[in-house]
């Protein structure tokens, strides 16, 4: 992977300067999961945040992303 997994929210924000590709998205998802776990958050809590209404993604996209986050949560150590 060309991008390190972000260890904190500031590192995730810093990745906004990079061009978006599959590896960047994967690194950010892995970083979000690691940060959530380090804060004692459960998968249910994280997916609830992903599924929360926002102006960026529509319901179908949030649902798809929630599924991806759940799969990554289960596969990451």
VENVENUR-V457911 format. One record per pair of residues at least 12 apart in sequence whose C-alpha atoms are under 10 Angstrom apart, sorted by the first residue. I is the first residue (numbers start at 1). J is the second residue. D is the distance in Angstrom with one decimal. If there is no record, write none. Layout:
i:I j:J d:D
i:I j:J d:D
//
This chain:
i:1 j:22 d:10.0
i:1 j:23 d:6.4
i:1 j:24 d:8.6
i:1 j:26 d:9.0
i:1 j:27 d:8.1
i:2 j:23 d:7.0
i:2 j:24 d:8.0
i:2 j:27 d:8.9
i:3 j:15 d:8.9
i:3 j:18 d:9.7
i:3 j:23 d:7.0
i:3 j:24 d:6.4
i:3 j:25 d:9.6
i:3 j:26 d:9.1
i:3 j:27 d:6.4
i:3 j:28 d:9.0
i:4 j:23 d:9.8
i:4 j:24 d:9.0
i:4 j:27 d:6.7
i:4 j:28 d:9.1
i:4 j:30 d:9.7
i:4 j:31 d:8.8
i:5 j:24 d:9.1
i:5 j:26 d:8.6
i:5 j:27 d:5.0
i:5 j:28 d:6.7
i:5 j:29 d:8.6
i:5 j:30 d:6.3
i:5 j:31 d:5.2
i:5 j:32 d:9.0
i:5 j:34 d:8.7
i:6 j:27 d:7.0
i:6 j:28 d:6.6
i:6 j:29 d:9.1
i:6 j:30 d:7.8
i:6 j:31 d:4.7
i:6 j:32 d:7.7
i:6 j:33 d:9.9
i:6 j:34 d:8.4
i:6 j:35 d:8.5
i:7 j:28 d:9.6
i:7 j:30 d:9.3
i:7 j:31 d:6.0
i:7 j:32 d:8.3
i:7 j:33 d:9.8
i:7 j:34 d:7.2
i:7 j:35 d:6.6
i:7 j:38 d:9.6
i:8 j:31 d:7.4
i:8 j:32 d:8.1
i:8 j:34 d:8.7
i:8 j:35 d:6.3
i:8 j:36 d:9.8
i:8 j:38 d:9.9
i:9 j:28 d:9.8
i:9 j:31 d:8.5
i:9 j:32 d:8.0
i:9 j:35 d:7.9
i:11 j:28 d:9.2
i:11 j:31 d:8.9
i:12 j:24 d:9.9
i:12 j:27 d:9.0
i:12 j:28 d:6.4
i:12 j:29 d:9.6
i:12 j:31 d:7.5
i:12 j:32 d:8.2
i:13 j:28 d:9.6
i:15 j:27 d:9.5
i:15 j:28 d:8.3
i:26 j:68 d:9.7
i:26 j:69 d:9.7
i:26 j:72 d:8.9
i:29 j:65 d:9.5
i:29 j:68 d:8.6
i:29 j:69 d:6.7
i:29 j:72 d:7.7
i:29 j:73 d:9.1
i:30 j:69 d:8.4
i:30 j:72 d:7.1
i:30 j:73 d:8.0
i:30 j:76 d:7.7
i:32 j:46 d:9.0
i:32 j:69 d:9.0
i:32 j:73 d:9.8
i:33 j:46 d:8.1
i:33 j:69 d:7.7
i:33 j:70 d:9.3
i:33 j:72 d:8.0
i:33 j:73 d:6.5
i:33 j:76 d:8.6
i:34 j:73 d:8.8
i:34 j:76 d:8.8
i:34 j:77 d:9.3
i:37 j:73 d:9.4
i:42 j:73 d:9.8
i:43 j:66 d:9.8
i:43 j:69 d:8.6
i:43 j:70 d:6.9
i:43 j:73 d:7.2
i:43 j:74 d:9.2
i:44 j:66 d:9.9
i:44 j:70 d:8.8
i:46 j:66 d:8.5
i:46 j:69 d:8.4
i:46 j:70 d:8.9
i:46 j:73 d:9.8
i:47 j:62 d:9.2
i:47 j:63 d:8.9
i:47 j:65 d:8.8
i:47 j:66 d:5.5
i:47 j:67 d:8.3
i:47 j:68 d:9.8
i:47 j:69 d:7.3
i:47 j:70 d:7.3
i:48 j:62 d:10.0
i:48 j:66 d:8.3
i:49 j:62 d:9.6
i:49 j:66 d:9.0
i:50 j:62 d:6.2
i:50 j:63 d:7.9
i:50 j:64 d:9.7
i:50 j:65 d:7.2
i:50 j:66 d:5.9
i:50 j:67 d:9.7
i:50 j:69 d:8.6
i:51 j:63 d:6.3
i:51 j:64 d:9.4
i:51 j:65 d:8.3
i:51 j:66 d:6.6
//
